Amino acid sequence: MLLQLSAAFDLHRDVVPWLVERLAAEAAAPVAGLRAGLDPVENNYEALRVVNIERNGKVIYSCKDNKKNVFFGLYDLHTKKNEHLYTFEKDLQVASCSINHEKTLLAVSFLQSDKERRNELQPVSKCLTLLIEIHPVNNVKVLKAVDSCIWVQFLYPNDERKPFPESHLLLISEERYIEQFHIQVIREDENRVVIKNLDHLPRDRVVEDFLWAQWDMSEQRLYYIILKKSESILKCIQFYADENFNLIFEVPLDISLCATELMLVNFGFEDSQNQGGLSKDLNLHVFTSHTGSLCVCYHKKLAAQEQVTYSVFYLHKGYSKTFTVDLGTLEYLLSMKDITFLNLDYYVAVYLPGHFFHLLNTQHPDLMCHSLFLPGKNEQMNLIPDGPLQSLSGSLAWDWCSEKLFRVNFSQSSLLHFLWSSSLDYERLAVLHCVLACGRNPRVLEAQIIRWIFENIWSCHTFDPIQEFLIASSYWNFCLDINNLDQLFPYSSVHSWNRVQNSKGYWEKLNANLEYVKYAKPPLLYSNNMVKREWRNLISEEKRGKRRSTAYFKNIHENAIKVISNLETWTVEPRLVPLFQEEDNQQRLLIGLMVSELKDHLLRNLPVQFIGKKKIEQLVLDYVSKMLDLLCQMLETSWRKHNLHSWVFHFDGSGSAGEYAVFHTMTQILDSVNRMCLPLPPGFHTLHLALGIHCLPLHSLLHYIDDGVLLLTETGVMKLLKDLDNTEKNEKLKFSIVARLPPSIMQKISHIWDHPINSHIISRNYVKQLLQKSKRKFQSPAIDKSSFLVEFLPLNFLIEVLAEIETPHQALNPFEECDSVDAKFVEEAALKQTTMLLNL
């Protein structure tokens, strides 16, 4: 099962034993004797109910004792302890209950049945709403006595270290209005807390004529919908400690609501939710996350149907999607169960047990391949409760059937198992992002994903798992640390709507999302194409002999040094793979370029004055270091998998099966990385070359080199020329390698191989470069043959020309380690080569 449900609270596990002990003590009777006659706790569970869950993890429940008195208790999810709040000495049905943050005031709404009301001598209201002092038990204030149902909810401070100067209580009426009472308390006789001006409590009318309302207990927000010219308008009120309330936003929704419907979400858990005029067919929830996402999930249950259709409005992205699932089973038509929406931070789970399970990515809803859609009776739904769950803040969900409060998380082991077992690319891609977003212990998780990549690299046909892993892992590690950072990478939105006002906290992030929706254009999104373009320019300039300023290269070089130093601090144990053992100027240049381009991009598009330049620079270093670290982890995993623990860097000998496997893994990594123009760990190309020489026949090796798959590095070629002796086979290999060297490397390693073939290559390159630098136009001169020991006119003429050019160009000798390269050297090399070819 992809979701892991753990019971944070179980009414019968956490409350019943305490009630039994308490009632036994009060009756001064043995527990065993009381248990048989304990009507409310053991013999009549319907009387024991959870009525509310407050923001600070306090669960309020009620039951009735043997005298039918209503008992209110409180269970603390953090301390795992129960306490008695209040006992109402009358047999009434609890409609709603809430306690203030300081636990000094209790608000309760009771319902009286029609039968009870007829038995009274005077007319009695259907609903009685009371405010009770409980520290200690003292005065009782009647807030409402009406014939419509009332729900109550105290406000809580967002920061518990800064409590409200007074208590604030919301009253939600079945007659479609919401009021707020302001309650001041004073202390008498040290611990005695009483209400100030009990008979004159100030109040505000917060909302009128609403059709649907939802309470967000964690963030203290009220969402509600009104009809305006037959259009459904979603509004949100944020409650603050320093002000009463503030309307934050309003946005039209393309949904159909009936003016006679009324629906409440998260205003308690009593049966009164399904009484009166509350709709049983409307299923609508608002979900938010700390990243600034805002989703509205909507489903309208209709008469018997063969399809289920639900909509999700991704308001932070500016558009919506509607999903339809074919059912067509008699089982569903008979049961008519409702679907469940669960808020899982970066995801929304939508499911109907036995029929479908959808996992919607709310960070990037435009990419449907990042969401998971499982149809039918999938094994992933086996452990999900059969009844509907009510999603609460903080990944909590209430099960109405079992009366348990579950903490819902993703099961990392199940996600990984699903990744291994699925053969469908779109499922693999969705689960890969999910496990990286929601998994724990990133180092272990990354190692497990890398093993999966190596086993399935050839079976993924629609995406590159190496590229996706590098991008996704880096994104979920860093892009959510700073506001707006995730928006600077290639995702986009459409449409516009009424703007958020008074941005604070969550609203600041949501507002930034909307700014992105409204103004983002492709140039705002970071792409390594900028690095690729600059990289190609530098390589082209190097080939043409041009070079940029020293300051430019110094800055690039310092960036690379910082990344490598930063990466070394992450290394927990010594690396098996021989990397970072050479300068590898090309990869250092690419590392430095990526740091420079990414840093400039973020500094242009992030509010530096609030974040700080140093924090952005460190973030860039961490991001690039993470890319290199992931590549190192891949190589380390492959190294261990194929038992190359004792491998020593060398060029002689034939490759083993393990070396052959690692070589092809490195080739695949190289291909994936090159297509994104990402840097590789310094030393990668030299190691790749060594394994290629071991594993490939000469013709294949040269083909890999000519196609740019294997790169000839200065370190690799120097070690090759030193390690291999001059057997016929090795000479052929050396000559093939040396003949393909770029001039920049040839100039530095020409002195390493003392062999006529090498002299021939040096001479040829020397003549070519010397003639290219000269602007002289040559004509065949008259030559005095007696001045030459060898009568070979083409060679004689060439040597004479070279000798004339050499004098003004002596400083142009390109072979730094070979001071004796001149016209005479060329002549001798040519004669030796001719002698060898003629077998003289």
ZALUM-139850 format. One record per residue (C-alpha): residue in one letter; x negated, y, z negated. Coordinates in steps of 0.02 Angstrom, whole numbers, padded with zeros to 5 digits, always signed. Each point is the difference from the previous one (the first is absolute). Layout:
N
AXYZ ...
This chain:
840
M+00000+00000+00000 L-00074+00168+00051 L+00081+00088-00148 Q-00044-00044-00178 L+00136+00030-00129 S-00049+00000-00183 A+00131+00028-00135 A-00046+00161-00091 F+00160-00015-00102 D+00118-00145-00030 L+00154+00042-00102 H+00017-00175-00072 R-00187-00024-00028 D-00043+00170-00073 V+00160+00053-00090 V+00103-00151-00053 P-00126-00072-00126 W-00018+00171-00083 L+00189+00023-00010 V+00023-00172-00077 E-00129+00039-00134 R+00073+00172-00033 L+00180-00056-00015 A-00051-00148-00106 A-00089+00114-00120 E+00147+00120-00009 A+00121-00142-00037 A-00120-00075-00129 A+00029-00170+00080 P-00120-00130+00071 V-00041+00029+00181 A+00056-00175+00051 G+00168+00023-00083 L+00027+00171+00077 R-00049-00055+00173 A+00152-00113+00017 G+00120+00142-00038 L-00093+00143+00083 D+00126+00049+00131 P-00087+00143+00090 V-00175-00072+00014 E+00011-00187+00024 N+00178-00044+00045 N+00053+00150+00104 Y-00142+00067+00105 E+00117+00117+00095 A+00000+00113-00150 L-00189+00025+00007 R-00044+00120+00140 V-00140+00117+00055 V+00077+00171+00024 N-00150+00107+00051 I-00188+00005+00027 E-00084+00163-00042 R-00155+00077+00080 N-00121-00049-00137 G+00039-00186+00012 K+00137-00003-00133 V+00142-00123+00034 I+00167+00042-00082 Y+00119-00145-00028 S+00165-00026-00090 C+00097-00144-00075 K+00142-00030-00121 D-00011-00077-00172 N+00129-00114-00079 K+00106+00150-00046 K+00001+00060+00182 N-00107+00150-00048 V-00108+00064+00143 F-00186-00019-00041 F-00133+00101+00095 G-00181-00058+00002 L-00162+00054+00084 Y-00140-00109+00070 D-00170+00076+00040 L-00085-00079+00151 H-00170+00058-00062 T+00006-00052-00183 K+00118-00149+00029 K+00101+00051-00153 N+00187+00025-00032 E+00084+00130-00108 H+00178+00041-00051 L+00067+00166+00064 Y+00181+00014-00051 T+00158-00101-00039 F+00170+00064+00055 E+00133-00073-00112 K+00133-00026+00131 D+00031-00125+00138 L-00033+00099+00159 Q-00077-00035+00169 V-00166+00088+00032 A-00002+00097+00163 S-00169+00087-00015 C-00134+00039-00127 S-00162+00101-00009 I-00123+00052-00135 N-00110+00154+00001 H-00190-00008+00005 E-00020+00034-00187 K+00129-00135-00045 T+00100+00124-00103 L+00157+00012+00108 L+00109-00134+00079 A+00127+00035+00136 V+00135-00132+00027 S+00152-00017+00113 F+00137-00124-00049 L+00145-00064+00102 Q+00165-00048-00077 S+00114-00125+00085 D+00180+00046+00046 K+00063-00121-00132 E-00100+00082-00139 R+00054+00172+00056 R+00185-00050-00006 N-00020-00063-00178 E-00056+00171-00060 L+00131+00117-00077 Q-00068+00148+00097 P-00061+00010+00180 V-00179-00062+00014 S-00122+00041+00139 K-00068-00139+00108 C-00182+00051-00027 L-00078+00072-00156 T-00175+00076+00011 L-00091+00029-00164 L-00163+00081-00055 I-00065-00079-00161 E-00138+00053-00119 I-00097-00158-00045 H-00153+00066-00094 P+00079-00038-00120 V+00178-00043+00048 N+00103+00155-00029 N+00115+00109+00107 V+00097-00059+00153 K+00048+00124+00135 V+00134-00037+00130 L-00065+00064+00166 K+00139-00065+00112 A+00168-00084-00024 V+00071-00026+00173 D+00092-00127+00106 S-00145-00023+00120 C-00159-00097-00031 I-00156+00095-00061 W-00181-00053+00011 V-00137+00078-00108 Q-00186+00021+00025 F-00129+00095-00103 L-00143+00087+00090 Y-00178-00048-00044 P-00160+00104+00015 N-00117-00054+00140 D-00144+00019-00121 E+00046-00077-00167 R-00137+00101-00083 K+00103+00156+00041 P+00176-00035-00062 F+00148+00111+00043 P+00034+00142-00123 E+00179-00064+00003 S+00093-00154+00060 H+00093+00001+00166 L+00143-00118+00038 L+00081-00036+00167 L+00184-00047+00008 I+00054-00082+00162 S+00187-00003+00029 E+00105-00116+00104 E+00084+00161+00056 R-00157+00038+00103 Y-00091+00131-00102 I-00158-00001-00107 E-00029+00111-00151 Q-00154+00032-00105 F+00011+00032-00188 H-00141+00091-00091 I-00018-00062-00179 Q-00110+00083-00129 V-00043-00095-00158 I-00072+00058-00165 R-00083-00094-00141 E+00073+00002-00175 D-00076-00079-00153 E-00158-00048+00094 N+00062-00150+00100 R+00184+00042+00022 V+00038+00056+00179 V+00166+00086+00038 I+00073+00088+00152 K-00003+00190-00004 N+00165+00084+00044 L+00087-00168+00017 D+00165+00080+00047 H-00073+00110+00138 L-00116-00098+00112 P-00050+00096+00158 R+00028-00090+00163 D-00030+00019+00187 R+00095-00068+00147 V-00137-00085+00101 V+00094-00085+00143 E+00177+00000+00066 D+00093-00104+00129 F-00132-00133+00024 L+00035-00172+00076 W-00159-00090-00050 A-00133+00031-00132 Q-00160-00086-00054 W-00107+00032-00154 D-00189-00018+00008 M-00045-00033-00180 S-00188+00002+00031 E-00011+00170+00087 Q+00158+00077-00076 R+00082+00036+00167 L+00181-00001+00051 Y+00044-00046+00179 Y+00178+00024+00058 I+00102+00010+00161 I+00139+00121+00041 L+00110+00015+00155 K-00019+00162+00097 K+00109+00014+00154 S+00010-00190+00009 E-00190-00012-00007 S-00089-00092-00140 I-00128+00113-00083 L-00131-00074-00116 K-00062+00119-00135 C-00125-00016-00140 I-00015+00089-00167 Q-00161-00006-00099 F+00006+00027-00187 Y-00149+00084-00084 A-00053+00029-00179 D-00018+00188+00023 E+00161+00028+00099 N+00172-00078+00004 F+00006-00069+00177 N-00038+00048+00178 L+00073-00052+00167 I-00151-00063+00098 F+00064-00052+00169 E+00151-00045+00104 V+00003-00103+00159 P+00141-00068+00109 L+00017-00189+00014 D+00077-00091+00146 I+00110-00112-00108 S+00187-00018-00019 L+00072+00029-00174 C+00182+00006-00047 A+00058+00150-00101 T+00088-00117-00122 E-00157-00102-00037 L-00107+00023-00155 M-00163-00091-00034 L-00124+00017-00143 V-00175-00076-00003 N-00109-00022-00156 F+00123+00081-00121 G+00001-00146-00121 F+00034-00185+00020 E+00172-00028-00076 D+00149-00078+00086 S+00074+00174+00014 Q-00107+00018+00156 N+00130-00107+00086 Q+00153+00080-00078 G+00106+00149+00044 G-00028+00079+00169 L-00179-00061+00028 S-00032-00074+00170 K-00052-00182+00012 D-00039+00004+00185 L-00126+00141+00010 N-00183-00048-00024 L-00110+00155+00007 H-00166+00034-00086 V-00134+00135+00005 F-00179-00060-00022 T-00156+00105-00025 S-00184-00037-00031 H-00150+00095-00065 T-00061+00023+00179 G+00143+00118+00038 S+00112-00122+00094 L+00189+00025-00008 C+00113-00139+00067 V+00188-00021-00001 C+00061-00179+00018 Y+00181-00021+00053 H+00117-00147+00026 K+00189-00001+00009 K+00079-00169-00039 L+00142-00034+00119 A+00128-00137+00018 A-00054-00174+00056 Q-00137+00025+00128 E-00133-00101+00089 Q-00130+00136-00010 V-00078+00108-00135 T-00053+00174+00051 Y-00097+00119-00111 S-00090+00164+00029 V-00156+00076-00075 F-00029+00187+00013 Y-00186+00038-00012 L+00028+00182-00045 H-00184+00033-00032 K-00033-00051+00181 G+00153+00083+00074 Y+00095-00145+00076 S+00101-00156-00039 K+00011-00181+00056 T+00149-00118+00001 F-00022-00188-00019 T+00126-00135+00044 V-00011-00182-00054 D+00109-00137+00073 L+00077-00111-00134 G+00151-00093+00068 T+00008-00126-00142 L+00156-00050-00095 E-00101+00006-00161 Y-00029+00187+00016 L+00176+00037+00060 L+00070-00084-00154 S-00120+00073-00128 M-00014+00176+00075 K-00155+00035-00102 D-00079+00171+00013 I-00178+00028+00058 T-00133+00061-00120 F-00117+00149+00023 L-00158+00001-00107 N-00125+00143-00014 L-00177-00069+00003 D-00099+00162+00014 Y-00074-00011+00176 Y+00137-00121+00053 V+00187-00026-00011 A+00060-00180-00011 V+00171-00036+00076 Y+00071-00175-00017 L+00152-00110-00009 P-00045-00166-00083 G+00011-00144+00123 H+00017+00115+00151 F-00144+00123+00022 F-00144+00088-00086 H-00069+00163+00070 L-00152+00094-00065 L-00003+00177+00070 N-00159+00103-00001 T+00049+00176-00053 Q-00173+00075+00026 H+00000-00035+00186 P+00177-00045+00051 D-00035+00052+00180 L-00105-00158+00017 M+00125-00142-00017 C-00144-00124+00011 H-00047+00057-00176 S+00168-00061-00067 L+00049-00180-00029 F+00163-00079+00057 L+00039-00177-00058 P+00164-00076+00058 G+00105-00144-00065 K-00033-00106-00154 N-00183+00042-00019 E-00105-00075-00139 Q-00050+00177-00049 M+00174+00023-00074 N+00006-00160-00102 L-00036+00084-00168 I+00100+00160+00027 P+00154+00008-00112 D+00158-00045+00094 G+00095+00149-00068 P-00033+00183+00046 L-00141+00095-00083 Q+00011+00185-00043 S-00164+00088+00039 L-00065+00117-00135 S-00153+00111-00014 G-00171-00072-00033 S+00026-00162+00100 L+00136-00055-00121 A+00159-00089+00054 W+00155-00047-00100 D+00083-00169+00031 W+00186+00019-00034 C+00031-00188-00009 S-00138-00055-00120 E-00008+00167-00093 K-00188+00005+00019 L-00112+00145+00042 F-00133-00055+00124 R-00165+00079+00044 V-00018-00026+00187 N-00174-00011+00078 F-00076-00077+00153 S-00076-00171-00026 Q-00178+00014+00066 S-00021-00188+00012 S+00163-00019+00096 L-00045+00141+00120 L-00167-00083+00036 H+00083-00169+00021 F+00124+00076+00122 L-00144+00082+00095 W-00085-00169+00020 S+00157-00097+00043 S+00082+00118+00124 S-00037-00023+00184 L+00090+00158+00058 D-00105+00153+00030 Y+00132+00126-00056 E+00021-00091-00166 R-00188-00010-00025 L-00021+00185+00034 A+00139+00050-00119 V-00062-00112-00141 L-00181+00056+00026 H+00050+00180-00034 C+00113-00050-00144 V-00132-00101-00091 L-00128+00141+00021 A+00125+00131-00061 C+00067-00095-00149 G-00134-00128-00044 R-00106+00002-00157 N-00188-00029-00022 P-00050+00071+00171 R-00171-00086+00007 V+00071-00174-00020 L+00145+00042+00115 E-00113+00065+00139 A-00106-00158-00009 Q+00155-00108+00022 I+00060+00103+00148 I-00171-00011+00082 R+00006-00189-00012 W+00171+00004+00082 I-00067+00112+00139 F-00142-00119+00042 E+00120-00148+00008 N+00130+00090+00106 I-00099+00125+00102 W+00036-00089+00163 S+00184-00033-00034 C+00052+00182-00020 H+00051+00051+00175 T+00086+00169-00024 F-00118+00084-00123 D-00181-00006-00052 P-00006-00061-00182 I-00174+00072-00028 Q+00052+00173+00056 E+00164-00008-00096 F-00089-00056-00158 L-00129+00140+00009 I+00131+00134+00031 A+00131-00064-00122 S-00118-00036-00142 S-00082+00171+00012 Y+00170+00085+00013 W+00075-00083-00153 N-00160+00029-00099 F-00017+00186+00031 C+00137+00082+00102 L+00125+00012-00144 D-00122+00075-00125 I+00024+00178+00062 N+00160+00086+00054 N+00020+00009+00190 L-00153-00108+00034 D+00105-00142+00071 Q+00077+00125+00121 L-00166+00036+00083 F-00005-00172+00075 P+00102-00052+00153 Y+00182-00004-00057 S+00139+00121+00049 S+00183+00046-00030 V+00143+00097+00080 H+00146+00116-00042 S+00013+00136-00130 W+00117+00038-00144 N+00032+00124-00141 R-00163+00032-00090 V-00042-00047-00179 Q-00008+00146-00121 N-00104+00026-00158 S-00126-00137+00040 K-00071-00088-00152 G-00075-00173-00019 Y+00097-00121+00108 W+00085+00142+00092 E-00168+00071+00051 K-00045-00166+00082 L+00171-00014+00084 N-00015+00177+00062 A-00170-00040+00074 N+00076-00149+00090 L+00132+00113+00075 E-00131+00127+00054 Y-00088-00142+00088 V+00163-00055+00082 K+00033+00176+00062 Y-00171+00055+00058 A-00112-00152+00026 K-00074-00020+00173 P-00121-00133+00063 P-00156+00110-00027 L+00039+00001-00187 L-00024-00188-00009 Y-00176-00061-00027 S-00071-00111+00134 N-00173-00073+00023 N+00009+00059+00180 M-00085+00158-00061 V-00144-00104-00066 K-00004-00104+00159 R-00011+00155+00109 E-00140+00077-00104 W-00091-00166-00010 R+00001-00021+00189 N-00062+00178+00023 L-00147-00031-00115 I-00047-00163+00088 S+00013+00085+00169 E-00108+00146-00058 E-00130-00120-00068 K-00012-00089+00168 R-00024+00167+00088 G-00137+00049-00121 K+00102+00137-00083 R+00008+00020-00186 R+00107+00107-00114 S-00063+00109-00141 T-00093-00075-00146 A+00129+00070-00121 Y+00139-00095+00089 F-00087-00168-00013 K-00055+00036-00178 N+00181+00025-00052 I+00054-00162+00089 H-00143-00096-00077 E+00039+00064-00176 N+00182-00053+00021 A-00056-00177+00042 I-00118-00006-00148 K+00142+00053-00117 V+00115-00136+00068 I-00131-00137-00018 S-00045+00058-00176 N+00184+00007-00044 L+00025-00175+00068 E-00145-00068-00102 T+00087+00053-00161 W+00145-00115+00047 T-00110-00154+00023 V+00030-00116-00147 E-00116-00143+00050 P-00145-00016+00123 R+00050-00020+00182 L-00041-00160+00091 V+00008+00078+00173 P-00162+00092+00045 L+00073+00171+00035 F-00058+00177-00046 Q-00181-00055+00026 E-00041+00122+00140 E+00034+00180+00048 D+00116-00044+00146 N+00010+00180+00058 Q+00146-00031+00117 Q+00114-00067-00136 R-00057+00133-00123 L+00040+00129+00131 L+00174-00074+00025 I+00029-00006-00189 G-00053+00181-00020 L+00108+00053+00147 M+00155-00083-00072 V-00029+00084-00168 S-00023+00169+00083 E+00153-00013+00113 L+00115-00070-00134 K-00054+00130-00127 D+00030+00143+00123 H+00171-00073+00043 L+00054-00010-00183 L-00069+00172-00043 R+00101+00074+00143 N+00164-00084-00050 L-00002-00016-00189 P+00024+00139-00129 V-00183+00011-00052 Q+00036+00134-00130 F+00106-00124-00100 I-00093-00162+00033 G-00178+00061+00002 K-00134-00020+00132 K-00105-00119-00105 K+00147-00118-00026 I+00035-00004+00187 E-00185-00032+00039 Q-00005-00143-00126 L+00160-00071+00071 V-00078-00002+00174 L-00156-00087-00065 D+00109-00129-00088 Y+00106-00027+00155 V-00147-00032+00116 S-00088-00103-00134 K+00157-00106-00017 M-00002-00037+00187 L-00181-00058-00010 D+00033-00097-00160 L+00142-00096+00082 L-00113-00044+00147 C-00134-00059-00122 Q+00129-00106-00091 M+00048-00081+00165 L-00181-00044+00038 E-00030-00063-00177 T+00154-00110+00011 S-00054-00072+00167 W-00177-00025-00066 R+00062-00100-00150 K+00130-00097+00099 H-00133-00068+00117 N-00131-00031-00136 L-00133+00122+00058 H-00054+00040-00177 S-00182-00045+00032 W-00008+00078+00174 V-00160+00099+00030 F-00008+00135+00133 H-00099-00073+00146 F+00003-00023+00189 D-00079-00170+00028 G+00095-00165+00003 S+00172-00050+00058 G+00163+00053-00081 S+00102-00112-00114 A+00187-00025+00010 G+00020+00124-00142 E-00105+00131+00087 Y+00100-00026+00160 A+00164+00028-00095 V-00066+00156-00088 F-00064+00068+00166 H+00172-00012+00078 T+00080+00077-00154 M-00120+00147+00011 T+00039+00016+00185 Q+00185+00013-00038 I-00031+00127-00138 L-00108+00101+00118 D+00134+00001+00134 S+00135+00056-00124 V-00108+00136-00075 N-00066+00066+00165 R+00176+00025+00067 M+00035+00114-00148 C-00173+00080+00007 L-00030-00040-00184 P-00176-00015-00072 L-00079-00166-00045 P-00114-00037-00148 P-00180+00046+00048 G-00089-00158+00055 F+00154-00081+00076 H-00063+00007+00179 T-00172-00070-00045 L+00078-00145-00093 H+00123-00029+00142 L-00145-00003+00124 A-00097-00126-00104 L+00149-00118-00010 G+00032+00022+00187 I-00179-00049+00043 H+00018-00154-00110 C+00168-00055+00067 L+00010+00049+00184 P-00091-00068+00153 L-00107+00132+00087 H+00121+00038+00142 S+00145+00024-00123 L-00109+00105-00115 L-00049+00117+00141 H+00181+00011+00055 Y+00049+00053-00178 I-00139+00131+00002 D+00042+00068+00172 D+00185+00016-00049 G-00044+00095-00158 V+00061-00134-00121 L-00175-00027-00069 L-00097+00159-00034 L-00191+00002+00012 T-00059+00088-00158 E-00177+00058-00036 T-00011-00106-00157 G+00067-00154+00087 V-00113+00010+00152 M-00157+00034-00103 K+00035-00152-00109 L+00037-00105+00154 L-00167+00044+00082 K-00095-00034-00161 D+00088-00162-00052 L-00001-00094+00166 D-00160-00071+00074 N-00041+00009+00186 T+00065-00167+00059 E+00075+00000+00173 K+00177-00001-00069 N-00036+00140-00123 E-00090+00104+00133 K+00152-00011+00110 L+00110+00056-00144 K-00117+00142-00048 F-00015+00061+00179 S+00189-00003+00022 I+00022+00100-00160 V-00140+00125+00031 A+00059+00031+00178 R+00169+00055-00070 L-00064+00117-00134 P+00053+00182+00008 P-00148+00121+00015 S+00022+00064-00177 I-00035-00172-00073 M-00127-00051+00134 Q-00110+00147-00045 K-00009-00058-00182 I-00026-00188+00019 S-00107-00011+00159 H-00159-00034-00100 I+00074-00149-00093 W-00011-00129+00140 D-00177-00019+00070 H+00042-00087+00163 P-00027+00038+00187 I+00187+00001+00027 N+00017+00135-00132 S-00141+00099+00083 H+00093-00014+00164 I+00160+00067-00077 I-00093+00142-00087 S-00087+00047+00162 R+00160-00001+00100 N+00091+00110-00126 Y-00151+00115-00015 V-00008+00027+00188 K+00187+00027+00011 Q+00004+00131-00137 L-00157+00087+00060 L+00067+00016+00178 Q+00169+00060-00063 K-00083+00140-00097 S-00103+00058+00149 K+00076+00116+00132 R-00136-00036+00129 K+00048-00058+00174 F-00118-00136+00056 Q-00078-00025+00172 S-00115-00140+00051 P-00178+00072-00014 A-00158-00060+00084 I-00086-00116-00122 D-00184-00042-00009 K+00005-00188-00017 S-00182-00010-00056 S+00047+00080-00166 F+00110-00146-00050 L-00053-00172-00053 V+00166-00074+00053 E+00055+00027+00180 F+00190+00003-00030 L+00063+00162+00074 P+00173+00011-00089 L-00081-00022-00170 N-00144+00116+00043 F+00121+00137+00052 L+00108-00020-00157 I-00150+00009-00116 E-00063+00157+00085 V+00170+00084-00018 L+00013-00049-00183 A-00173+00064-00036 E+00043+00169+00076 I+00163+00012-00101 E-00077-00058-00164 T-00109+00152-00032 P+00140+00127-00031 H+00114-00133-00081 Q-00117-00087-00121 A+00114+00052-00145 L+00147-00088+00081 N-00060-00177-00038 P+00163-00084-00058 F-00083-00149-00082 E-00045+00066-00172 E-00090-00155-00060 C-00100-00026+00163 D-00125+00142+00017 S-00093-00086+00144 V+00145+00000+00124 D-00061+00094+00154 A-00027-00025+00186 K-00143-00120-00031 F+00111-00104-00116 V+00133-00008+00135 E-00128-00055+00130 E-00067-00141-00108 A+00174-00058-00047 A+00051-00005+00184 L-00153-00102+00048 K+00027-00123-00143 Q+00181-00022+00047 T-00046-00032+00181 T-00132-00125-00052 M+00126-00094-00107 L+00130-00002+00137 L-00126-00068+00128 N-00068-00128-00124 L-00178+00066+00028 
